[in-house]
Amino acid sequence: MADFRKITDTMYASPQISLDDVATAKEAGFAMIINNRPDGEADDQVESAAIEQAARAAGMDYTAIPITHSGFSEAQVNAMIAALGEAQGPVLAYCRSGTRSTLLWSLAQALMGKDPEEVASKAAGAGYDVSPIRPNMDMFAARGQAI
């Protein structure tokens, strides 16, 4: 069952999705799916290639930016910025719980110069706590505003 959590009008996060959830995402108007979960984390997860195939068959864009439990790199943040910039409509990002997707989105927003407090508030509204990465968000926001 789909658990798409609204962060903004154009950004949603979700726990692991199924192939049926891809069809639900299409019906809900999503234009892109971003997978932030590496393959092989759990025996019951749907592999990235299967989700990609279903998304593309449904007419949605798809990108994978896997985030392991070791943390985030600036390259991953930049890949998220690029993916969001290419999206032709609302985006659904997923991982095991939706947390890594939300954290990566939050870091991307901060690097683009968005106010970390506002970003944190939007994430909290969807049920996600960004406090573990808040110092990084503040650092990225300062850099993003200088760009």
Stockholm file with secondary structure:
# STOCKHOLM 1.0

chainA/1-147         MADFRKITDTMYASPQISLDDVATAKEAGFAMIINNRPDGEADDQVESAAIEQAARAAGMDYTAIPITHSGFSEAQVNAMIAALGEAQGPVLAYCRSGTRSTLLWSLAQALMGKDPEEVASKAAGAGYDVSPIRPNMDMFAARGQAI
#=GR chainA/1-147 SS CCCCEEEETTEEEESCCCHHHHHHHHHTTCCEEEECSCTTSSTTSCCHHHHHHHHHHTTCEEEECCCCTTCCCHHHHHHHHHHHHHCSSCEEEESSSSHHHHHHHHHHHHHTTCCHHHHHHHHHHTTCCCGGGHHHHHHHHHHHHHC
#=GC SS_cons         CCCCEEEETTEEEESCCCHHHHHHHHHTTCCEEEECSCTTSSTTSCCHHHHHHHHHHTTCEEEECCCCTTCCCHHHHHHHHHHHHHCSSCEEEESSSSHHHHHHHHHHHHHTTCCHHHHHHHHHHTTCCCGGGHHHHHHHHHHHHHC
//
